[in-house]
Amino acid sequence: MRVGLINGCLGNMGSVISAFEFYKYNIGIVTAPESLKDYDVLVLAGVGNFKTASEKLKKYNLWNSLNEEVVMNKKPILGICLGMQLFADVGYEGGETGGFGWIKGKVVKIEDNSVRVPHIGWNKVVSDGDTLLFKGIKDEYFYFMHSYYFLPEDKDTVIATTRYGYTDIISCIRKDNIMGVQFHPEKSQSVGLKLIHNFMTENL
């Protein structure tokens, strides 16, 4: 099974590749829209600005092709941090910008004076423990680095949450073949590797 890492967002390419290679998964970087069909599973990862990431994906002609693979062909995709946020209808980082709209909702800034923003560091992720993605993972700590977070319209898409100050951050969402995490599994040591392994095992 081949994993395609989307080359369109910002940062973390090396650490994401290393995390998948830890379990000997065959991962490559998607640099052209026509190569998306060569991969069985896709990963959209990155940190940075919603608007900039959207523009980069369109600049590389990946936006429409990625949408086709995920929506029409039902190819499994894992969004990490900014990658997950791009699943939304709209984001407001860098100005109001349309997302893929795969999971209805919006991406808004953390507005909480009781804590520091951006949210950087380890925080507990609370899941129901019943999903395959969190198999063997219960109330563990993952590494976060973000100032904006996803507010989905359908609460049934919420798999896990994280409390930060007075804000409940949506830390994992899912809808059919579309999965996303706000935290960075590739920076979350053994528990992050376990989550990546669960994602791949489900899609083998």
N, C-alpha and C positions, 0 to 999 in steps of 0.2 A: 504494500500500500504506500502510495506516494503522498507526501504532505507538501502543499504549496504555500509558502509564506509570501504574502502580498507586499511587493516593493512599492509602497506609495505613502505610507505613514512615516513618522519620524522616530528614529532611535530604536535601540533594543534588538536590532536584528541578530547580532552575534549571540546574545544571551538566550534568545528564543530558540535559535538553531541548536545551541548546546543543550538546552533542556530536552528537546525532542531526540537529539542524538544520544542522550544518556540511555535511553531505552532502545537504541539502535533503529529508530524510525528513519526512513528515507525522506529527508526534507530538502527541498530546493526553493530558490527564490524566484517568484513570478515577476518577470520583467516586461512581458508583453501580453496583451489580451488573448492572443491565439494560443498561448501556452496554458491557460487556465484549464482547458479540457484534458491536459495531460496528468492532472492531479486528482486523487480520489477524495482528499480532504483539504480544506483551505483554512488558513490562519490569517486574520487581519489584526496586526499588532502595532503599537506605537504610543508615544507620548507627544504632547504638544497641543496645537491649536486646531479646533474642529474645522474652522473655515479653511485653514491652510491645507489640512489633510484632504479635505473634500476637493480642493482645487488641484492638488497633486495627483489624486487618483484620476481625475478627469483629464489632466494634462497628459498622463501616460496612457490615455484611452482605456483605462481599466474599469471605470465606473459602470458603464452599461453592460460590459461583458461579465463583470462580477455579479451584477444584478441578475442577469440571465442564468448564470450557473446556480446561484442560490435559490432563486424563486422558481424558475422554470424547470431546471434539472434537479432541484432538491439536493444539491451537493452539501454535505455537512460543513459548517464553518464555525470556528471559534474566534470570537472577538476579544481582544485583550486591551483593557484600559480605554484609550481613545478609539480603538477598533470597535469595542462594544458600543460606545457612544454614537458612532456613525450609523448604527442600526436604527436610530430614532428618526422621527419625522423631521425634527428641527433641532438645531443647537444654536446657542447664543454667544459662544466664545469667538471673539473676533468679529462680531456682528451676526445678525440673524442669517442662518445658512441651512438649506435643506439637507437632510440626511437620506439614507436609503429608504426609510419608512417600512422596514421589515417588521419591526415591532413598534406599534403605535405609542408615541410619547414624545417627550422633549428632554433636552439636556440643559440644565440650569446651574448657576453658580451656587456653591455652598455659602449660604448667608447665615453665619453663626458667630457672634462676637465672643463666645465662650471658648473658642478653640482657634488654633492657627490655621490659616488657609494660605497656601495649599496644604492638603492633608497628606503628610509624608510620614511613613513609618509603618510599624506593625500594628495590626488591629484584628480583633476577633471577628470571624465570619460565622454567622449562625444560619444553618440550613435545617431543613426538615429531616435530613439524613436519609431520605428514601430515594433520592434520585441517583441514577448511575454515576453522574458526574461527581457526586460527593460520597460515593461508596467508600467506607472505611475512614471517612473524614467527618469529624463531629466537633463543631465549635473550636476550630483551630485558628491560629493566627497567620495572616497573610500580609504581604507587603503592598502598601498603597502609595501612590504618588499622583495626586490630581486635585484640581480646584473646582471642577464641574462634575455633576452626576446625573444619571439617567432617572427620569420620572416616567415610568410606563403607565399607560392608561388602564391596561388589563392587569390586575393584580395577580391573576393566575400565571402570568409569565415570570413572576418573581420566585426565584429558587432560594436565594440567600440574602441576608441583610447584614449591615454593620452599623453599629451605633457610634457616631462621632459627635461629641458634644450633645446638642439637642436634636441632631439630625439623624434620621434613619437612612443611611446610604444603601441604595440597591446595589449589592455587590455581585449578584449573579442573576441573569435572566435566561429564559429559554422559550422558544416557540418552534416546535417541530425540529427541523434540522439546523436551526439557528441558535447558537449558544454564545453567551458573552459573560465575561468577568471584569469587574472594575479594577480589581487588584492585579498584581503581576505574579503569576505562578512561576515564571522563569526566574524570579528574584526571591521566591519564598521557600527556598531550600527543599527539604525532603517532602514536605506537605504539598508544595507546588508541583513537584515532579509527580507525586501520586495523582494529583488532579489531572495533569496532562496525560498520564497513563490511562486513567479512567476514561477520558475523552476518546482516546485512540482505541481502547478496548471495545467501547460501545460501537465504534464505527468500523471495526474490522470486518 
